[in-house]
């Protein structure tokens, strides 16, 4: 019986293992899933190095939002260890001045309120408008933020604001790559995913309708199905152990 490859699922800002709970369950027959904890938050390079230090020798890499930014840095540091790459709701572009200013406003507000309030305010941008009344989904997102905590939120935001432009590095990616966007993602819209797909050779791109930024939680069945199809068609048949 073939050994199941390791697959790292990298969380988003204010995210933890709950972000990928459906996928780690649904794909456990194909891969050995792991959800790293971000431990070194002084920079994106340090954060990626921390993930690599605890990761197996080779692995499939999957990241959403901040997880995608971290995945780009892992590809810079250790591309030979990555067997395949899946990028969800992310961007290879750095923050512009407007986005940085928005993050600084959130950090200022955190000093005036709590992390649950901040994450609740962010829901308008995180999920599709039709899901704002979905109490189970929204409560799960806020609960993740509370578990991550305000200190990690601040450190993660600083890491994100300081991240480099990853677009010049995308042409060097040689492993099978899947790119997935929510059609109504207000944070990383489809056009930034289309840009990545143009810059990565033979990347497969998929758009999920009626979906915002938190695709793994908003549309868990669709995300699991896309990953399963990609793994079976493009990754596992060609994987080198």
C-alpha positions as CSV (number, residue, x, y, z in Angstrom):
1,X,0.0,0.0,0.0
2,X,1.6,3.3,-1.0
3,X,2.6,5.8,1.7
4,X,0.3,8.8,1.9
5,X,2.3,12.0,1.3
6,X,2.3,14.7,3.9
7,X,0.2,17.8,3.2
8,X,0.7,21.0,5.1
9,X,-2.4,23.2,5.4
10,X,-1.3,26.8,6.3
11,X,-3.9,29.0,8.1
12,X,-5.0,32.5,7.3
13,X,-4.6,35.6,9.4
14,X,-6.4,34.9,12.7
15,X,-6.8,31.3,11.6
16,X,-6.0,27.9,13.1
17,X,-6.7,24.3,12.4
18,X,-10.5,25.0,12.3
19,X,-10.0,26.8,8.9
20,X,-9.0,23.5,7.3
21,X,-11.0,21.1,9.5
22,X,-13.3,19.9,6.6
23,X,-10.4,19.4,4.2
24,X,-8.1,17.6,6.6
25,X,-11.0,15.2,7.3
26,X,-12.1,14.8,3.7
27,X,-8.7,14.1,2.3
28,X,-7.2,11.9,5.0
29,X,-7.6,8.9,2.7
30,X,-5.2,10.5,0.2
31,X,-2.7,12.4,2.3
32,X,-1.4,12.8,5.8
33,X,-2.7,16.3,6.8
34,X,-1.0,18.6,9.1
35,X,-1.9,22.2,10.1
36,X,1.3,24.1,11.3
37,X,1.2,26.7,14.0
38,X,3.0,29.9,13.2
39,X,5.6,30.3,15.9
40,X,8.2,32.8,14.6
41,X,6.4,36.0,13.8
42,X,9.3,38.5,13.5
43,X,9.1,38.4,9.7
44,X,7.6,36.3,6.9
45,X,11.0,34.7,6.3
46,X,11.3,33.7,9.9
47,X,7.7,32.4,10.0
48,X,8.3,30.2,6.9
49,X,11.6,29.0,8.4
50,X,9.7,28.0,11.5
51,X,7.2,26.0,9.5
52,X,10.0,24.3,7.5
53,X,11.9,23.4,10.7
54,X,8.9,21.3,11.9
55,X,7.9,20.0,8.5
56,X,8.7,16.6,7.0
57,X,11.4,16.3,4.4
58,X,8.9,16.6,1.5
59,X,5.3,17.7,1.5
60,X,2.4,19.1,-0.5
61,X,1.8,22.7,0.5
62,X,-1.6,24.4,0.7
63,X,-2.2,27.9,2.0
64,X,-5.1,30.4,2.3
65,X,-4.5,34.1,2.4
66,X,-1.6,34.6,4.9
67,X,-1.0,30.8,4.3
68,X,-0.4,31.7,0.7
69,X,2.0,34.4,1.5
70,X,3.9,31.9,3.7
71,X,3.8,29.4,0.9
72,X,5.5,31.8,-1.4
73,X,8.3,32.3,1.1
74,X,8.6,28.5,1.6
75,X,9.0,28.2,-2.2
76,X,11.8,30.8,-2.0
77,X,13.6,29.0,0.9
78,X,13.1,25.3,0.1
79,X,11.4,24.7,-3.3
80,X,13.0,21.2,-3.5
81,X,10.9,20.1,-0.5
82,X,7.5,21.1,-2.0
83,X,5.9,18.3,-4.1
84,X,2.9,20.4,-5.1
85,X,1.4,23.8,-4.3
86,X,-2.3,24.9,-3.7
87,X,-3.0,28.6,-3.3
88,X,-6.4,29.7,-2.0
89,X,-7.7,33.3,-1.7
90,X,-4.3,34.9,-1.7
91,X,-2.1,37.2,-3.7
92,X,1.5,37.4,-4.8
93,X,1.3,41.2,-4.7
94,X,2.6,43.2,-1.7
95,X,0.3,45.5,0.2
96,X,-0.2,48.9,-1.4
97,X,-0.4,52.1,0.7
98,X,-4.2,51.9,1.0
99,X,-4.2,48.3,2.3
100,X,-1.4,49.1,4.7
101,X,-3.4,52.0,6.0
102,X,-6.4,49.8,6.5
103,X,-4.3,47.4,8.5
104,X,-3.0,50.2,10.7
105,X,-6.5,51.3,11.4
106,X,-7.4,47.8,12.6
107,X,-4.3,47.7,14.9
108,X,-5.3,51.1,16.4
109,X,-8.8,49.9,17.0
110,X,-7.5,46.8,18.7
111,X,-6.1,49.1,21.4
112,X,-9.7,50.4,21.9
113,X,-11.6,47.1,21.8
114,X,-11.1,43.3,21.8
115,X,-10.2,40.8,19.1
116,X,-13.7,39.4,18.9
117,X,-15.0,42.8,18.0
118,X,-12.3,43.3,15.4
119,X,-12.9,40.0,13.8
120,X,-16.6,40.6,13.8
121,X,-16.1,43.9,12.0
122,X,-14.0,42.1,9.4
123,X,-16.8,39.6,8.5
124,X,-18.2,42.1,5.9
125,X,-15.0,41.6,3.9
126,X,-14.2,38.0,4.8
127,X,-17.4,36.2,3.7
128,X,-19.9,36.4,0.9
129,X,-22.7,38.8,1.7
130,X,-25.2,35.9,1.6
131,X,-23.4,34.2,4.6
132,X,-23.3,37.2,7.0
133,X,-26.5,35.8,8.6
134,X,-24.9,32.3,8.9
135,X,-24.4,32.3,12.7
136,X,-22.5,29.0,12.7
137,X,-20.0,30.2,10.1
138,X,-19.5,33.6,11.5
139,X,-19.2,32.4,15.1
140,X,-16.5,29.9,14.0
141,X,-14.5,32.6,12.3
142,X,-14.6,34.9,15.4
143,X,-13.8,31.9,17.7
144,X,-10.6,31.2,15.6
145,X,-9.5,34.8,16.1
146,X,-10.1,34.6,19.8
147,X,-8.0,31.4,20.0
148,X,-5.2,33.0,18.0
149,X,-5.3,36.1,20.3
150,X,-4.6,39.8,20.0
151,X,-0.8,39.5,20.3
152,X,-0.5,37.1,17.4
153,X,-3.0,39.2,15.4
154,X,-0.7,42.2,15.8
155,X,2.4,40.2,14.9
156,X,0.7,38.6,11.9
157,X,-0.5,41.9,10.6
158,X,3.1,43.3,10.8
159,X,4.4,40.2,8.9
160,X,1.8,40.8,6.2
161,X,2.5,44.5,5.8
162,X,6.2,43.7,5.4
163,X,5.9,40.9,2.9
164,X,7.7,41.2,-0.4
165,X,6.4,41.2,-3.9
166,X,6.3,37.5,-4.8
167,X,5.4,37.9,-8.5
168,X,9.1,37.9,-9.7
169,X,9.5,34.4,-8.1
170,X,6.4,32.7,-9.6
171,X,8.1,31.8,-12.9
172,X,10.5,29.6,-11.0
173,X,7.7,27.4,-9.6
174,X,7.9,24.0,-11.2
175,X,5.7,21.8,-9.1
176,X,2.0,21.1,-9.9
177,X,0.0,24.2,-8.8
178,X,-3.6,24.8,-8.1
179,X,-5.0,28.3,-7.6
180,X,-8.5,28.8,-6.2
181,X,-10.4,32.1,-5.8
182,X,-13.9,33.0,-4.5
183,X,-15.7,34.9,-7.2
184,X,-16.8,37.5,-4.7
185,X,-13.6,37.7,-2.6
186,X,-13.4,41.3,-1.5
187,X,-9.8,41.0,-0.2
188,X,-8.0,39.0,-2.9
189,X,-10.3,39.2,-5.9
190,X,-10.2,36.8,-8.9
191,X,-8.0,39.1,-11.0
192,X,-5.0,38.6,-8.6
193,X,-5.4,34.9,-8.9
194,X,-5.6,35.1,-12.7
195,X,-2.3,37.1,-12.6
196,X,-0.7,34.3,-10.6
197,X,-2.0,31.7,-13.0
198,X,-0.4,33.6,-15.9
199,X,3.0,33.7,-14.1
200,X,3.1,30.0,-12.9
201,X,3.7,27.5,-15.7
202,X,0.8,25.1,-16.2
203,X,-1.1,26.3,-13.1
204,X,-4.7,25.1,-12.8
205,X,-7.1,27.9,-11.7
206,X,-10.6,27.5,-10.4
207,X,-13.2,30.0,-9.3
208,X,-15.9,29.2,-6.7
209,X,-19.2,31.0,-7.2
210,X,-21.0,32.7,-4.4
211,X,-17.9,32.6,-2.3
212,X,-15.8,35.3,-0.5
213,X,-12.4,35.1,1.1
214,X,-12.9,32.2,3.5
215,X,-13.5,29.5,0.9
216,X,-12.3,26.6,3.0
217,X,-15.1,27.4,5.6
218,X,-17.7,29.0,3.3
219,X,-17.6,26.3,0.7
220,X,-15.9,23.3,2.4
221,X,-17.4,20.6,0.1
222,X,-16.4,22.4,-3.0
223,X,-12.9,23.1,-1.7
224,X,-12.4,19.5,-0.7
225,X,-13.7,18.3,-4.1
226,X,-11.3,20.6,-6.0
227,X,-8.3,19.5,-3.9
228,X,-9.3,15.8,-4.3
229,X,-9.6,16.1,-8.1
230,X,-6.3,18.0,-8.4
231,X,-4.5,15.5,-6.1
232,X,-5.7,12.5,-8.0
233,X,-5.2,14.0,-11.5
234,X,-2.0,16.1,-11.2
235,X,-0.2,15.3,-8.0
236,X,-0.3,11.7,-6.7
237,X,0.2,10.0,-10.1
238,X,3.5,11.8,-10.6
239,X,4.7,12.2,-7.0
240,X,8.3,11.2,-6.4
241,X,8.5,9.7,-2.9
